[in-house]
Amino acid sequence: MRNTRSTQLLFELSRPGCVGVDLPVCDVPERPISELLPAGAINPAPLPLPELSEPDVVRHFVNLSTQNMSVDTHFYPLGSCTMKYNPKRNERLASLPGMVDLHPYQPESAVQGLLELLHESQYFLAEISGLPAVSLQPAAGAHGEMTALLVAAAYFRDRGEKRTTVLIPDGAHGTNPASAAMAGFDVQPIRCDEDGFVDLEEFATHLNERTAVFMITNPNTLGIFEKNIKKIVEMVHAVGALVYLDGANMNAILGITRPGDFGADLMHYNPHKTFSGPHGGGGPGAGPIAVAEKLAPYLPSPIVVKENGVYRLDYDRPKSIGRVRSFFGNVGVLVRMYCYIRTHGAKGLREVSEHAVLNANYLLAKVKHFLEVPHGDRCMHEFVASPVKLKNEKNISTMDIAKRLLDYGYHAPTVYFPLIVKEAMMIEPTETESKATLDAFAEALFRITGESADLLHDAPHTTPVSRADEVLAARKPVLKHGG
Ligand SMILES: *Cc1c(COP(=O)(O)O)cnc(C)c1O
């Protein structure tokens, strides 16, 4: 497994004089650079850049890439951040010359095809959410959260209402409070009860005419559909506030229920999760938002509109919060999303969620026999195990199990999130995995629970880098080889 060559830096592989490209002989007289540029603009010595051939560079990066795990190489049951297989068809369509050769400064008349695709995407996302107005601009889920909260702030400002607080359940993703703070709101956490539902009593004590928005993830990060959602929505609306749905878990409910139907006023999508945009290494993503009719005027500009059979970008929206992203947003991700939605169709999208939920419940039914699953026998698209007994009895932590899974050839689940569950291990298999894969994964987990603490404390044993000291790595990162 270990490949020392590929762990060397390009700088160490450098050989003086080696080049990756040959330029043709210059066909104009050469002149010294000192005649062309002022002295202050010229580097006294050449930059110490590595000198390599093209194969050297390709091998370096391909070898490095094989030291990591990805959806294309391994099962990747990461809770919260749906990591499903990304169909290659989407890649092929997104890289058609008609897509990749477009320039954002082309006139609208020359990009009618793309505008049509974006216009239809707005429509699809409105239909799937049950919320009629859509902006494709935000560049990630978190960015969508912030954009939607700015939309909510503009709405209340317009109505002359002074609302300062955003309420967020304590199991929420960290981006929720961060986005609320970025949008200028105070954040009030709301406790969840033992079963993972919003504690309605505590909720009622914090809900008042100062409340702007209640942000909820549904199904939540425990993989549970909030049973009181109807009541919660009524309570929020009764004080004139808005309900925001964090749509990161849409993979559980596509075509089964719609946020707009259960009372949400605003939401974001994560196309890179739900609609199979590849998202290794943290990006790229997109974070389209969908909102209720009354909030439509405040959406970012421009929006794609269709008039007399012609598509155009509508900037004439006086109440808009303005731009939140250059050009049209992360269009490459949106194109993949569009292909995914069109490929599945309405019935297919519903099947995606049905299979995602079925797979998660199948795995839950196996795992609960050897790891505690404190929040029930049934889940939506993901569930949270909590190996507290192993921790207490054998000093084996969730981190040990997660690291050891790498030796068995599995990407680790999400660990220590949500914060409300001790030793949390959040498992989301997604619909793209076979029964054989789920069985093999459950078997590996089971075997690990029987291994010795000593073995597990040092795991992983077979990866290019074994157990790292994560605190030290964060505090004193070694950014230079041998440095
Ligand atoms: C992933 C996620 C987010 C943030 O989305 P990004 O696209 O990563 O910015 C927000 N909430 C939940 C529940 C998530 O899983």
The ligand as a Gaussian input file, in Angstrom:
#p B3LYP/6-31G(d) Opt

LIG

0 1
 C      -24.247000      19.715000       4.705000
 C      -25.223000      20.354000       5.608000
 C      -25.356000      21.756000       5.649000
 C      -24.424000      22.708000       4.919000
 O      -24.391000      22.539000       3.542000
 P      -23.064000      22.826000       2.701000
 O      -23.496000      22.612000       1.298000
 O      -22.015000      21.886000       3.184000
 O      -22.681000      24.263000       2.963000
 C      -26.352000      22.279000       6.450000
 N      -27.146000      21.494000       7.201000
 C      -27.030000      20.143000       7.197000
 C      -27.964000      19.317000       8.035000
 C      -26.055000      19.533000       6.412000
 O      -25.924000      18.201000       6.429000

